[in-house]
Amino acid sequence: MMKTQYNEQQHMGAAYGHYGQMTQAPQVQTMRIDDVIVRTVALIGATFVAAIVTWSMVAGGIESGDESAVSMAFTLGGIGAVVGIGVILFSMFRPVMNPIVCFVYAIGQGLLLGGVSAVFENMYPGIVVNALLATVLVFGGMLALYKFRILKNSPMFTKVIVGAGFGILALTLVNFVGSMFGADLGLFAAPGESVSALQWIIAIAITLWAAFSFILDFDMIEQSAAAGAPKKYAWAGAFGLTAGLIFLYWNLLRLLSYFQE
């Protein structure tokens, strides 16, 4: 054991010099925007793969009349939803920098996303492709607006987005808990139901919030990279973008379904 420690000390001494004679301090790897992009692609890929699993179960179950496959898919989706809510609540108080937590969130959301998307696609053929395309276009549009400084972050902008985010989270949780007890609060229209004016307003407002919240993510990533933040913060940026893209897709899927009624 002592021999091992001595060898380690010799190795560090060769690299940095003995204590009091160090010519170079140990360097911490800093995050780059490219690091965030690579991690975001990986998380989106994990979400997509998980979505394919429950999509195939639901779509196959609908075609063959296998109710057990559909039930299993939505059980997996329910677990994913609970995990997703837990991670999101955690992220509101601390940045998510653990890659395992990031992937658990992405996979859980994918399991939920695949099953629900298959149901929407069965009711409204083509809606999933349109929602995916709209998500990409909205994200690209917000990135362009930020890059050309047409939209910029500010203390007031942050307060409005964060405050509205807490309100949306509370609204979603209340609706989720109510639905568990069989209560319909009338906040969101289910597929096939007529859409009220209040439901239109809520859907449009949340979709706009989802789009504008990317400005906070872009600003955080840019500022962190410029300040030389540790490389692990790239996971926080990737998590924020992934969660934002998933949330935007959900709301665009809902909003597009309203146009079918």
N, C-alpha and C positions, 0 to 999 in steps of 0.2 A: 504493500500500500504506500509506504513512504517513498519507495523507489519510483512508483508511478507519479506521485506528487512532484518529486524532484525533476523527473523528465518533463512534466508539464510546465514547471517553472522555467526550466532551461529553454523550452520551446517559446514561451511568452517573452523571455528575456531576449531571445534572438530576434523576435518580431518587433518588440517595442522598447527594448532596453530595460535594465534593472531600475527598480524604484529610485527616483531621484535623478535618473539619467535618461528618462524616456524622451525620445525624439519625435514620437508619433503616438497619439492617443487612439484607442480602439474606435473604429468608425461604425456608426449605426446606419444600416441601409435605409434610405429615404424612399418614400413612395413617388411614383411617377403616374401620370395620367394613363399611360399605357398599361400599368399594373391594374388599374381600376377596370379598364376595358376588357382585359383578358379574364379577370375574375367575374365580371358581369356576364360575359359570354358563357362562361362555365356554369354559372347559376341558372341562366336562362335555358341552357341545354339540359340541365338536370330537371328543371320544371317541365320542359317539353317531353322528355322521356317518361316522367311520371304521369303526365297527362295522357300519353298514348296508352298507358296501361288501363286506366279507368275508362277512357274513351272506347277502347276495343271491347271492354266488358259490357258497357252500357249499350253500345251500338249493336253488338252481337246478341245481347240479351233481348233487345227490342225486336230484332229480326226473327229470332228463333223462339221468342216467347219464354225465354229462360229468366224467370223473375229472380232466382237466386243469384245470378250473375249481376243483375242490376242492383240488388240489395247489397251484395258484397262491395260493389263499386262505391255505393253511397256511404257504406260504413267506413271504408277507407277515406273517402272524402270528408266525412264528419270528423274523423281523427285528425286529418290534415287541417281542417278548419280550426279545431281547438288548439292545435300546436301553433298554427299561424297567428291566432289572436294572442297567445301567450308570448310569442317572440316579439310581436309588434308592441305589446304593452311594455316588455322589457326594454325594447329599443328606444322608448320614449324617455327613459331615464339614464340609459348608458348606451354608448355606441356599440354596435354588434361587430366585433373584430375577430371572433372565433369562426374559422371556416366551417367547422362541424355544425355550429348553430345556423350558419348561413345556408348550408346545404340541406339541413333538416327542414328549414322554413321553405326553401325552394321546392323540395320534393313533396312536402305536405300540401303546399298550395297547388302543385301540379296534379296530385291525386284528386283534389276537389275540383280543380279547373276542368280536367278531362271529362269527368262524369257529367257535370252541369252543362258543359259545352255540347256534349253529345245529345243531351235532351233538347237544348235550344236548336241544334242543327236538325234534329228530327222534326221539330215543329215548324221551323223556318229555314228551309234549305238555302245554304249559301251565307247564312248570317255569321258563322264563325270566321270564314275567310274575310268578310267585310270588316268584322271587328278587329281582326289581326292587322289588316291593312290600315285601318283607321288609327290603330295604336301606334304603328310605325310612323305614319304621317304626322300625327300629333307630336310624338316625341321628337322627330326630326325638325318639325316647325319650331318647337320650343327651344331646341338646341341652337337653331339658326338665330332666333330672336335674342338669345343670350350671347352668342358668339359675336354678333354685330352690335351688341350693347343697346339694342332696341328695348329690351327688358333687362333691368339690373336689380340686384338685391339691395335692400336697405333695412335699417332697423325697423321702420314702420311696416315694410313689406313682410319681414320675418314675423312680426307680431301678429299681423292679420292672418297669414298662412297657418302659423302654429295654433293660434286661437281657434280658427275655423276647423283645423284638424282635430283638436280635442272635441269640438262640438260634433263633428261627423262621427268620431269614434264612439261618443256617448250615444248618439242616435242609432248607430249600427248595433251596439251592445244591447240597448233597450229593445230594439226590434228582434234581435236574436233570442234574447231571454223570453220575450213575449211569445215568439213562435214556438219555443220549446214547451210552453204551457198552453198552446193552442189558441193564443190571443192574436187577432189580426188588427194591428194598429193602423193599417191603411197608409203606411209610409212608402211602401214599394209594391208595385203591382206584380202579381205572379204571372207567368206565361199563360196566355189565353184569356186573361181578365181584361176588362175595360180599364183604361187609365184615367185617373182623375187629374184635375189641374194641379193639385198639391203634389201628386206623384211626379208629374212632368217637371215641376219647379225643383223638387228635390233631386231628381235624376240629372238635370242640366247643371244645377249648382255644384253637385259633387263631382261631376265630370270636369267642369271648369277648374275646380280646386285641384283635382288630380293632375291636370295639365300644368297649372301654374306652380305647383309644388316642386316641379323639376328645377325651377330656377334656384331654389335653396340647395338642391343636390349639386347642381353644376357649380354653384358658388363655393360650396364647402369643399368639393374636390379640387377646384382650381386654387383656392386659398391654401389648402393643406399641402398640395404639391409645391406651391411657391414658398411656403414656410419651411419646407424640408421635414414634414411630419414623418414619423417612422413608417416603414413599409407596411406594417400590419394595419394601418389606417386605410389602406386600399380596400380591405374587406368591408369596412364601414361604408365607403363610397359605393362599392359594388352592391352591397345589400340594399342601400337606399334606392339605387336605380332599379334593381330587380323588383323590390316591393312596389315602387312607383309604377313600373310597367304592368305588373300584375293587376294592381288596383285600377289603373286606367283601362285595361282590357275588360275587367269585370263591368265597369260602369258603361263603357261603350257597348258591350254586349247587351246590357239591360236597356240602354237608351235606344239601340237599333231595334230591339224587340218591341218597344213601345210604338214604333212607326208601323209595325205589322198589324197592330190592333185596329 
